[in-house]
Amino acid sequence: TNLSVGRGTLTDEDRYTINEHIVQTIRMLDALPFPRHLRAVPEIAGGHHEKMDGSGYPRGLTGGEMSPVARMMAIADIFEALTAADRPYKKGKTLSEAIAIMSRMRDEGHIDPDLFALFLQSGVFREYAEAHMSADHVDEVDVDAALARAG
């Protein structure tokens, strides 16, 4: 079975097991008695693997079905995952590599284009990088180029 994997190293069963974590997150958070001002926590936490085009998981929501905060969480989660240097299975990307990947994700309909533009224009990506990334991974990012859409 593992030798028939076309891309990457995970079988469909492996991928299902990994993706199941978000379903369990939603179930646990839905069961908690959040105060009114935190009632959106399950939706926000549960939506961080959804994509604007509806191809995400676990619910296959489109951008219009997600709250702005859930769409923001998706951007933050992707950025953190790309730049994290503490993962035993991968090396963290440089700042410019992460932004280039996320620009492609925007162009492919995976992340909110307006919120990604805000992420870049506000400079929050750089603030995070300077506080949490190693100096050798904090390189220059051409924000204007990252804001330009492909095609």
C-alpha positions in Angstrom: 0.0 0.0 0.0 2.7 2.5 0.9 4.6 1.9 -2.3 1.5 2.9 -4.3 1.3 6.4 -2.8 1.5 8.8 -5.8 2.6 11.9 -4.0 4.2 12.3 -0.5 4.5 9.4 1.9 1.0 9.2 3.4 -1.6 6.6 2.5 -5.3 7.7 2.4 -5.7 6.0 5.8 -2.8 8.0 7.2 -4.2 11.2 5.9 -7.6 10.5 7.3 -6.0 9.8 10.8 -4.1 13.1 10.6 -7.2 15.1 9.5 -9.3 13.5 12.2 -7.6 15.8 14.8 -9.8 18.7 13.6 -13.0 16.7 14.0 -12.0 15.8 17.5 -11.1 19.5 18.2 -14.6 20.6 17.1 -16.3 17.9 19.1 -14.4 18.7 22.3 -14.9 22.5 21.9 -18.6 22.2 21.1 -19.0 20.3 24.4 -17.6 23.1 26.5 -19.8 25.8 28.0 -18.1 28.9 26.6 -19.3 32.3 27.8 -21.1 34.4 25.2 -18.0 36.3 24.1 -16.1 33.1 23.3 -19.0 31.1 21.6 -17.2 31.3 18.3 -14.2 29.4 19.5 -15.3 26.0 18.1 -16.0 27.5 14.6 -12.7 29.5 14.6 -10.6 26.6 15.7 -12.5 24.1 13.6 -12.2 26.1 10.5 -8.5 26.5 10.2 -8.2 23.8 7.6 -11.1 25.0 5.5 -10.3 26.7 2.1 -12.0 29.5 0.3 -12.8 27.3 -2.6 -14.5 24.6 -0.4 -11.8 22.0 -0.9 -10.7 22.1 2.8 -11.8 19.9 5.7 -13.6 18.8 7.7 -16.8 20.4 6.5 -15.7 21.6 3.0 -16.9 25.2 3.7 -16.4 27.9 1.2 -15.1 31.4 2.2 -18.6 32.8 2.3 -19.6 30.1 4.9 -16.6 30.9 7.2 -16.4 33.8 9.5 -13.7 36.4 8.9 -12.0 35.3 12.1 -11.9 31.7 10.9 -10.4 32.8 7.6 -7.8 34.8 9.5 -7.0 31.8 11.7 -6.4 29.8 8.5 -3.8 32.3 7.3 -2.1 32.4 10.7 -2.0 28.6 10.9 -0.5 28.2 7.4 2.1 30.9 8.0 3.1 29.4 11.4 3.3 25.9 9.9 5.4 27.0 7.0 7.9 28.9 9.1 8.1 26.6 12.2 11.6 25.4 12.8 10.6 22.9 15.5 9.0 20.2 13.4 11.0 16.9 13.3 9.6 16.1 9.8 10.5 19.4 8.0 12.7 22.4 8.0 11.2 25.8 8.4 10.8 28.0 5.4 12.4 31.4 5.1 10.0 34.4 5.3 10.1 35.0 1.5 9.5 31.3 0.8 6.5 31.2 3.1 5.0 34.3 1.6 5.6 33.0 -2.0 3.8 29.7 -1.1 0.9 31.6 0.5 0.7 33.9 -2.6 0.2 30.7 -4.7 -2.4 29.5 -2.2 -4.3 32.7 -2.6 -4.1 32.4 -6.4 -5.4 28.8 -6.1 -8.4 29.9 -4.0 -7.3 28.4 -0.8 -6.9 31.6 1.4 -8.9 34.8 1.6 -7.2 37.3 -0.8 -8.3 40.4 1.0 -7.2 39.1 4.4 -3.9 37.9 3.0 -3.3 41.4 1.6 -4.0 42.9 5.0 -1.6 40.3 6.5 1.1 41.6 4.2 0.3 45.3 4.2 0.0 45.6 8.0 3.4 44.1 8.4 2.2 41.6 11.0 4.0 38.8 9.1 7.3 40.6 9.7 6.5 41.4 13.4 5.9 37.7 13.9 9.0 36.7 12.0 11.3 39.0 14.0 9.8 37.8 17.3 9.6 34.1 16.6 11.9 33.1 13.7 15.7 32.6 13.6 17.4 35.6 12.1 18.8 33.6 9.2 15.2 32.8 8.1 14.0 36.4 8.2 14.9 37.6 4.7 13.5 40.4 2.5 9.9 40.0 1.1 8.8 41.9 -1.9 5.3 42.8 -0.6 4.2 44.4 -3.9 5.2 41.2 -5.8 3.4 39.1 -3.2 0.3 41.2 -3.6 0.2 40.8 -7.4 -2.0 38.0 -8.5 -0.6 35.4 -10.9 -2.1 35.0 -14.4 
